Amino acid sequence: MDQGIHPLVAIGLKSDTAITGVDAALVKTDGIDIFENNLSISRPYSEELRKEIKSVLGEKGQLDVGHLKEVEQKVTQHHIETVQALLDLADKNPLNIDVIAFPGHTVLNRPSQKLSIQIGNAQEMLEAFGRPVVNRFYQSDLASGGQGSPIFPSFFDAMTREIEKPLAILSIGGLTSLSYIGINGELAAFEVGPGNVLIDQWMQTRMGAEMDFDGLWAAKGMIDQRLLKKLMSHPYFSKLPPKSADRDEFDMLLQDVDGSSVADGAATLTALTVQSIVEGAKFLPEYPSKWIVIGGGAFNPSLIKGLKQSLRGTVITGEELHWNTSNIEAQGFAFLAVRTLFNLPISFPTTTGVPAPMPGGRIHQK
């Protein structure tokens, strides 16, 4: 690696938790500032591969290692093909790329047990393109004494360099991750609670639908305030940061919603996502003047309406800032891979709870 920090061209990859496919983004960055990040693609998984990935998700920690390796090879090949498609789109060859960030697909995440397993063979990616590959972002943080996530605050700091502070970025996927950037660039981050996961499960169970599309069911329902108060008594919400949650941490809450109508259940679970963010704001060093919402939740009008009604300050979506929010985590991993090459920290005591600012990720190179 050349001495001195200078701009590099990185490809970042991300296999989403909903198992729809792989996002890839091309980013030019020195790990501090972002110079280009306007090219990205998404390649969906086949229905067959989606089912195979679902079959190795670590329900209660039980994983069939042999089957896992078979699926890993197919997932790796899909990522390799995605990188090639992005290179073709950019009219570049691998020699134009300095590093590939390949976090893989998470099949088991137990931060309380210091355990996070992703499938994806970095060595095969290295052999395919001959460029340095960075993986094991979460594991390096866990090994350093952190929670494993959130790991994107330094990336969000670069993305919001020209925006008034203090601000917060709400990444609402299965869970909600909150990243805070203060007036002097101070960072804080933690997972506040469920994002879309309970709403999605509710709709899948009750209606056979993947989600509450456009928040339409929540918009038709009434929030059960007594039930909401009971749901908010879950101990995670009052736990002090740093903290991160398992995806299935809040599953038992659905039992309390069982007696609700479809619409009222959707409304109350959407309100739970909002209220957990309201409670999470109490842990921040200063109240944000602006909230930027990204992730699938940014496309749920009922959720956005609830946030605008419940949070002080301005609430906008990443799309309103012309961010490509559907591929933003792929961009984030590209940024982190460059920080890894330059030995810059990717996690901090106030984000994941590591004892000191820590570099992270593992570099594979020839």
Beta strands, then each sheet from edge to edge (+ up, - down):
strand 1: 8-15
strand 2: 21-29
strand 3: 34-44
strand 4: 99-101
strand 5: 105-110
strand 6: 115-119
strand 7: 133-135
strand 8: 167-172
strand 9: 175-181
strand 10: 187-194
strand 11: 290-294
strand 12: 314-317
strand 13: 362-364
sheet 1: 3+ 2- 1+ 4+ 7+ 13-
sheet 2: 5+ 6-
sheet 3: 10+ 9- 8+ 11+ 12+
end
